[in-house]
Every structure is written in C-alpha cells, then in structure tokens.
Amino acid sequence: MDFSHQETWLHHINPSLKLLILVVLFIQILMIHNINFLLNELIGMLILYLFFTGHPSKRLVLISLPFLLIFLTSSTSMIFFGKGETTWLHWGLVHITEESFTRGLHLGFRGIVFAVLGVVFALTTRPVFLFYSLMQQLKLKPKFAYSFMAAVRLLPLMAEEMQTLNHALKVRGVQRKKGITGFYHKLKSYSIPLLSQSIRRAHRIAVAMEAKRFSEAKSRTYYYRLGFSKYDGLFLIYLLGVTMLAYYMAVHFPYFSTTDVRYL
C-alpha cells in the first residue's frame, strides 16, 4: 500500500511538545461552551488538516469520512431526544427543539475537533521519533520506550501470521461451522497459535533487551537526537492566533445567537 506524502513544517515539530500542546488543547476545547467559538476553532484545525499534513487530497477525504459518522452519532441523540422550550418537531419519542438542536451541533462539532486533532497528530508524527522524544525530553525510561516501539513493529508481523494461518487452514480443508459453535472453533483455531507465537517472540525480545542492559538507569546514546526548532514556536503561534481569532469572531460575528449551550 502506497502511503507516500510530503513533509511539511508540522512533521518537524518536536513530538513531545506536540503531544503536550494537543493534550492542553483537548482540555481547553472541553471548557468551550460557546458554539460560535468552537466552530471557529474547528475551522482553524481543519486548515491544518487539509493544507499542512502533506498527504494527497483524496486520502484526506477518505480519512475524513468517519468524521461525518462521528458528527452524526454524537449530535443526533442530543438533537432528537433533547429538551427545550421552542419545539420544532414532536413525533412520538422524537422531540426536536431549538435548544436541543444547538446542543447537538455543539456536541458534534466538539467530536469533530477531537478527531481532526488526533488525525493531524497521527499523520505528522513518526512513532519512532515520538518515543525517542519521550526518552530525551520527558525522560521516559528506555526499557518502556523501546518496548512500545517493539510492540508497534510486531503488529504487522502478527497480521502477516494471521493471514498465513488463514491460508494454511484453507489448504488443509478445515470447514468453518456456523453459529456460536463455529465462532468458538474459529477463535480457538486462531488464538492458540497466535498467542504461543507472541509469547515466544516476546520472550526473545525480553532476553535481547536484558542483554543490551536496557533495564539499567545509566545514560544512553541515541541513534536519533531530537530537540526544538523554530517550527515549535510557529506551531504555538498558530494555535494561539487561531484561539484568539476564534474568540474575537465568536464575540463580534457570531453564527448563532447562543453564547452558552449550558443555559439553554
């Protein structure tokens, strides 16, 4: 599968700093109850996603399809079954009001913002660089960081083993039963071989890491040396600018008359 992309300035941001900033941004978004403010911040995050991740537009559109599902699932329950005084539609259990519609949109926008930020981080951060940065900047113990990296590397191997096992069962003519019995038989056929292989591989990795003295707290040398650069400051300036501009636009040029969905 071709997953080629162009590196942008987002790829050069220190991974640990990017992670901490996004965590703070998540908390800040949870505190936003003005739907206009939240919508403006969503626009700012979408600009990062669409123009600065370095991935082709078709791939970005494909990745963004679940965003619509997140929006629909998180907003419709509030819209259809919410409470309010200004009724728009009342049919059986469905009760759509102006207040529930606004709360539902606010909840949906919040879910999309979280999804966009998570995808931006995933598309612009290499896992290896993230763990090296955690070791160097946040002083994460090497035995934990390298263990995580080894686990990430093992995932494709496990998928390949599962595919090989599937082909082997087909060649041997193993018939798949239906119903609960078939599910149990399939689970046993796959889980036992995969679990035994994983245990053996994990044991070999543990022995190798112990031989390389990963458990000792002495200073280590690193293949990648990660630090801070001008792109870190640019990222901070961009997010601060988006936040201030989003608040200014929400106050002076609101899309909705509601300023706090908690008091609808």
N, C-alpha and C positions, 0 to 999 in steps of 0.2 A: 504493500500500500504506500503510495506516494504522499508524504506529509511534509513536503518541502515548503519553505517560507522564507521571507526576507527578514533580517534582523533590524529592528527599529530601536529607538532610544529606550523603549520600555524593557528590552532584553538586557540592557546594560545597567539597570538599576540593581543595587545590592539586594539579593533575595531576602535576607533577614529584615532589612529596613522595609522592603516592600510588604513583607508579611505583617510586620508590626503596624505599618500605616493602614493596611486594609482591615486589620482587626479593630483599630481605633475607628475607622470609617464605618465598619459594621455597627459598632456601639452607637456612633453618632446618628446613623440612619434609624436605629431603633427609637431614638429620642425625638425624631421628627414626627409631628402630628399635623403639620400644615401640608395639605395635599399639593398646593402650588409649589412649595419649597421642594418637596420630594420629587415632583415631576421635573422640575428644573435640574435637580441633581441627576436624575435618570438620563436626561439629555446629555449632560456632561460626561457621564460614564459611557454612554453609547458612542460618543465621539471617540473615546479611547478604544473601544472595542472595534469599531468599523474602520478606523483610519490609521491606527498605530499598533496593531497587533502583528502586522506583516503577513497575514495569511490571505489567500485569494478570497474574493468576494463570494464565490459560490460556496466555498467551505464555511465561511462565516454565516451565510444564510442557512445552510444545513444545520450548523450548530445551534443557531438561534431558534430553530423550530420548537424545541422543548420550552423556550421562554414563553411561547404562546400558551402551551399547556399549563405552565406554572401560573400564568396570569389568570387563565380561565378557572383552574381548580381552586385557587386561593381567593378569588373575588366572587365567583358565582354563589358560593354558600352564604356569604355575607349579604349579597345583593338580594337573593331570592327569599331568604328566611330572616332578614334583619328586622329591626324595629324602627319605628319613626312615626311622625305625625302626618306628614304630607304624602298620602298614598297615591301611587301611580298605577298600580295594578294589584288586584286582590283576587286570586283564583285558587280556591282550595287552600292547600298549605303554602302556596306561593304568595308572598306579600312583599311587593317591591315598593319601597318608599324613596323619597329624595334623600333622606338621611342614610338609609341602607345602601343606596347606590353610591353615594360619596365614600362611605366607609369601605365598601367593596373595592372601589377603584384604588383607594389608598392602600389597602392590603395587597392588591395585585401589583401595583407599582413598586411597593417595597420588596415583594418577592422577586420581581424582575431585576431590581438594582442589585440584590444579593447575588442572583445568578450571573449577571453581567460581570460583577467584580470578581467572582470566583473563576469564571472562564478566562477573563483577562489575565489573572494571575497564572492560571494553568497554561495558557498559550504562550506566555512570555517568560516563563521560568523553567530552566532545566533542573530536574530533580537532583542531579549530581551537584550542581552549583549551590542549590538550596542547602543541602546537607553540609557541604564544605563551609558555607557561610555560617550556618548554625554552630559549627565547631569553632570557627575563627572569631566571629563577632559575639555570639551568645554563649560561648564556652560549653557547648554540648559535648558530653564525653564521647570520644571517638568510637568506643565499643557500641554505643547506641546508634550513632550516625551511620557507621559502616554497616551495622546490622540492618537498618532501614534500607540502605542502598542495595544490600544483597537481596533483601526481600523484593524490592522493586525489580531487580534483574531476574529473579526467579519466576515472576509471574508469566512472562512469555514462554518459559520452559514448561511450566505447568500446563499452559494452554496447549502447547505442542504435544505433551504427553497425553493429554485427554483426547486430542484428535487421533493420535496413534492408537490409543486404546480402543477408540470407537471403530477405527478401521479393522483392528485385529478381531474384535467381536463380530463384525460383519463377515470377515473372511472365514471365521470358524462356524458361521451359520447359526449364531445364537439368536433364537427367536425372542422378540420382545412381546411380553404379555401386556394385556390391557388392565386398566383398573388399578386399585390400590396394591394388589399383588405385583403387578408389573412395575409400578413405581418403586416398590421396595426392592425388587430384584435388580432394577437398573441402578438404584442408589448403592446397593451392596457391590455390584459389579464395578462401579467406578470409584467409589470412595476408598475401598480397602487397598487397591493397587496404588492409587494416587497418594494416600496417606502414608503408606510404607515407603514409597519413593521420597516423599517430602521429609520424613524422619531421617532417612539415611543421608540425604543431601544436607539437611540442617546440621546433622552431627559432623559431617566432614567440614562444613564451613566453620563450625564452632571450634573444632580442633585446629584448623588453619589459623583462625584469629587468635587463639590462645598461643600458638607457636610464634606468631608475629608480635606477641606482647601487647595486644590491644587492650587488655584489662588494666595495664599499668597507667598511672597518672602522670608519667613523665611527658615533657614537651615533645611534640612530634613534628616532622616535616610534612608538607602537603604538596601534592602534585599541582593543585590549583591554589593560587593565592588571590583571595578576593578582598577588595577594600571598597572605599567610597569614591565617588566621582561627581562630576557636575550634573550628571543625569539624575542623581538622587535629589539634588536641590531643585532641578527642573520639575521632578515629579511632585515634590512638596508644594512648589509654587503653583503648579497647575491645579492640584486638589484644593488648595486654599483659595485660589482665584475662582474656581467653579463653585465652591461653597458660598463665598461672599456674593458672587454674581447671582447665584440661585436665590439667595435670601433677598437681595435687592429687587430682583424681578418679581419674586413672590409678593413682596410688600407693595410695590408700585404698579405692577402689571399682572395682576392675578388672573388665572384662568377660571377659577371657581370662587364664589363668594365666601366659602367656608374657610376659616383660618385655623380651626382646631377640630378634628373629627371626634375628639373625645366628648365634646359638649353639644353634639347634635341631638 
